Amino acid sequence: MNTKLDESQISIVSGGAGFIGNQIIGRLISEGRGVAVVDNFSRGLRAHLDVFAHNSLLHIIEADLSIRRECMNAFDVAATKGRVVEVWHLAANSDIPAGVADPDVDLKDTFLTTFELLRCMKIFGIKSFHFASSSAVYGDLGSTPLHEGIVPLLPISNYGAMKLASEAQASAAAESFLERVNIFRFPNVVGIPATHGVIFDFILKLLSNQDVLHVLGDGSQQKAYMHVSDLVDAMFTVSSSKINEKIEVINIGPVDEGVSVRWIAEQVVARVSPYAKIKYGNGNKGWVGDVPRFNYSTDRLQSYGWSPKLNSSEAIIRAIDEIAIQKGF
Ligand SMILES: NC(=O)c1ccc[n+]([C@@H]2O[C@H](COP(=O)([O-])OP(=O)(O)OC[C@H]3O[C@@H](n4cnc5c(N)ncnc54)[C@H](O)[C@@H]3O)[C@@H](O)[C@H]2O)c1
């Protein structure tokens, strides 16, 4: 948003100790906005917030947002810091295979966090909600272009199912009390501070064994990747635009068709451990619930006059370097 808000106005950022939330906080603070980050530090790190240390605009609240009492308490504390005007909801389970193995993981961290946040927003009269959803809500539609009007939506992972349920809950809240809902359907996002994802996994594997990189699946999975700097810029462009509807559902992604996991593995090895051999698994899925190929439509995003600075391959190359440095290479 270009308009400068005064410090007494607070944005709550759930999951702000994680990868993308960290960058949202940076953007909000750079615009002079007060931020209350709420995180249970289950997957994000307190250390990620050190870059904002001693900044009077940042308030850190530890809470598990899926637990009603803790969520209410977090809003009570945030309200002592200023007038809470919006919530950026990034908290979720980011480990899709973990949610396939145990659906409770996504029920709790991906859905209940949304449910409880929206409940508190109603109680506290907060009317603006920005939600980090995912391309996972579309399921596996092969080469069909994934645009925002597609129905029915049939996710193939518990994670995708709980994101879709969260979108539905936000829609119901819009009918009841919200004035503005932005549902951002993210692609695969790369950059730092990385907490998970294909590049992060490859680099961790090479840290423990510099001679061989084992890749899940045959490496043919082809996906679009966006650098987190572009993602955050797109989110702020959309959220600061005037729209006629209360709810905006929008795919965020690059304009290209993406890159293969094989290509990413080769780039990571070249940067981090040039003599390592790459060994591939079988099949074109990395795990149950993985969508091996998708064709993401970003026409709606482009109608805002916005386009990314980096395409998928540029985003990957930049992120490999950033994450390699993050992990000490
Ligand atoms: N990174 C991607 O490629 C990607 C793609 C699609 C959607 N998303 C969505 O974007 C959001 C941010 O993703 P990320 O990559 O930064 O993940 P992340 O794991 O780095 O961050 C999520 C944060 O939420 C916190 N959290 C989890 N459960 C919580 C709970 N019950 N209470 C409080 N905090 C809790 C974690 O501690 C973590 O700091 C998530 O909602 C994710 O589903 C991410």
Ligand as a Chemical Component Dictionary entry (heavy atoms), coordinates in Angstrom:
data_LIG
# 
_chem_comp.id                   LIG 
_chem_comp.type                 NON-POLYMER 
_chem_comp.pdbx_formal_charge   0 
_chem_comp.three_letter_code    LIG 
# 
loop_
_chem_comp_atom.comp_id 
_chem_comp_atom.atom_id 
_chem_comp_atom.alt_atom_id 
_chem_comp_atom.type_symbol 
_chem_comp_atom.charge 
_chem_comp_atom.model_Cartn_x 
_chem_comp_atom.model_Cartn_y 
_chem_comp_atom.model_Cartn_z 
_chem_comp_atom.pdbx_ordinal 
LIG N1  N1  N 0  6.374  -21.392 0.360  1  
LIG C1  C1  C 0  5.586  -21.748 -0.650 2  
LIG O1  O1  O 0  6.064  -22.134 -1.725 3  
LIG C2  C2  C 0  4.086  -21.650 -0.498 4  
LIG C3  C3  C 0  3.275  -22.052 -1.574 5  
LIG C4  C4  C 0  1.897  -21.968 -1.448 6  
LIG C5  C5  C 0  1.330  -21.465 -0.269 7  
LIG N2  N2  N 1  2.142  -21.108 0.757  8  
LIG C6  C6  C 0  1.509  -20.618 2.007  9  
LIG O2  O2  O 0  2.144  -19.421 2.421  10 
LIG C7  C7  C 0  2.164  -19.357 3.850  11 
LIG C8  C8  C 0  3.587  -19.135 4.317  12 
LIG O3  O3  O 0  4.395  -20.213 3.883  13 
LIG P1  P1  P 0  5.923  -20.308 4.255  14 
LIG O4  O4  O 0  6.601  -20.945 3.115  15 
LIG O5  O5  O -1 6.398  -18.997 4.757  16 
LIG O6  O6  O 0  5.861  -21.383 5.449  17 
LIG P2  P2  P 0  6.669  -21.420 6.813  18 
LIG O7  O7  O 0  6.523  -22.789 7.372  19 
LIG O8  O8  O 0  8.044  -20.885 6.635  20 
LIG O9  O9  O 0  5.862  -20.386 7.730  21 
LIG C9  C9  C 0  4.659  -20.729 8.384  22 
LIG C10 C10 C 0  4.733  -20.161 9.780  23 
LIG O10 O10 O 0  3.501  -20.479 10.460 24 
LIG C11 C11 C 0  3.832  -20.831 11.791 25 
LIG N3  N3  N 0  2.751  -21.676 12.304 26 
LIG C12 C12 C 0  2.383  -22.907 11.875 27 
LIG N4  N4  N 0  1.355  -23.360 12.605 28 
LIG C13 C13 C 0  1.054  -22.390 13.507 29 
LIG C14 C14 C 0  0.089  -22.287 14.542 30 
LIG N5  N5  N 0  -0.766 -23.290 14.810 31 
LIG N6  N6  N 0  0.056  -21.138 15.272 32 
LIG C15 C15 C 0  0.933  -20.130 15.025 33 
LIG N7  N7  N 0  1.870  -20.182 14.052 34 
LIG C16 C16 C 0  1.924  -21.308 13.312 35 
LIG C17 C17 C 0  5.164  -21.568 11.697 36 
LIG O11 O11 O 0  5.876  -21.588 12.912 37 
LIG C18 C18 C 0  5.866  -20.740 10.619 38 
LIG O12 O12 O 0  6.623  -19.685 11.174 39 
LIG C19 C19 C 0  1.560  -20.664 4.337  40 
LIG O13 O13 O 0  0.206  -20.444 4.622  41 
LIG C20 C20 C 0  1.709  -21.588 3.167  42 
LIG O14 O14 O 0  0.727  -22.602 3.159  43 
LIG C21 C21 C 0  3.500  -21.192 0.683  44 
# 
loop_
_chem_comp_bond.comp_id 
_chem_comp_bond.atom_id_1 
_chem_comp_bond.atom_id_2 
_chem_comp_bond.value_order 
_chem_comp_bond.pdbx_ordinal 
LIG N1  C1  SING 1  
LIG C1  O1  DOUB 2  
LIG C1  C2  SING 3  
LIG C2  C3  SING 4  
LIG C2  C21 DOUB 5  
LIG C3  C4  DOUB 6  
LIG C4  C5  SING 7  
LIG C5  N2  DOUB 8  
LIG N2  C6  SING 9  
LIG N2  C21 SING 10 
LIG C6  O2  SING 11 
LIG C6  C20 SING 12 
LIG O2  C7  SING 13 
LIG C7  C8  SING 14 
LIG C7  C19 SING 15 
LIG C8  O3  SING 16 
LIG O3  P1  SING 17 
LIG P1  O4  DOUB 18 
LIG P1  O5  SING 19 
LIG P1  O6  SING 20 
LIG O6  P2  SING 21 
LIG P2  O7  DOUB 22 
LIG P2  O8  SING 23 
LIG P2  O9  SING 24 
LIG O9  C9  SING 25 
LIG C9  C10 SING 26 
LIG C10 O10 SING 27 
LIG C10 C18 SING 28 
LIG O10 C11 SING 29 
LIG C11 N3  SING 30 
LIG C11 C17 SING 31 
LIG N3  C12 SING 32 
LIG N3  C16 SING 33 
LIG C12 N4  DOUB 34 
LIG N4  C13 SING 35 
LIG C13 C14 SING 36 
LIG C13 C16 DOUB 37 
LIG C14 N5  SING 38 
LIG C14 N6  DOUB 39 
LIG N6  C15 SING 40 
LIG C15 N7  DOUB 41 
LIG N7  C16 SING 42 
LIG C17 O11 SING 43 
LIG C17 C18 SING 44 
LIG C18 O12 SING 45 
LIG C19 O13 SING 46 
LIG C19 C20 SING 47 
LIG C20 O14 SING 48 
# 
